[in-house]
């Protein structure tokens, strides 16, 4: 997550209440960014309600912003799919090992739903 565009709280009947952008801040993190209250608590979610957060994600708007190892993994995967585009029946399921090696450091293993243990 790179930026929070908006955060809206909906009650049980769908009435929207836009949260003021000054009431929260994005705490960036490569794997687990967080939206935290600025000064006070975030609003509570009404019973049978929901929160809708619109956000931007990714490494940037241009290919040059993608880390080199992820870019290489994308190119390897695309080339593999292209080379085998007519014969996908006998291919093993999952990602090729060369791609897995490149993306391994970007994977997050989530235990306990991502909460603090």
Secondary structure as UniProt FT lines:
FT   STRAND          3..10
FT   TURN            12..13
FT   STRAND          16..18
FT   HELIX           21..23
FT   STRAND          24..27
FT   STRAND          34..37
FT   TURN            47..48
FT   STRAND          50..56
FT   HELIX           63..65
FT   HELIX           68..83
FT   TURN            84..86
FT   TURN            89..90
FT   HELIX           97..103
FT   HELIX           104..106
FT   HELIX           112..114
//
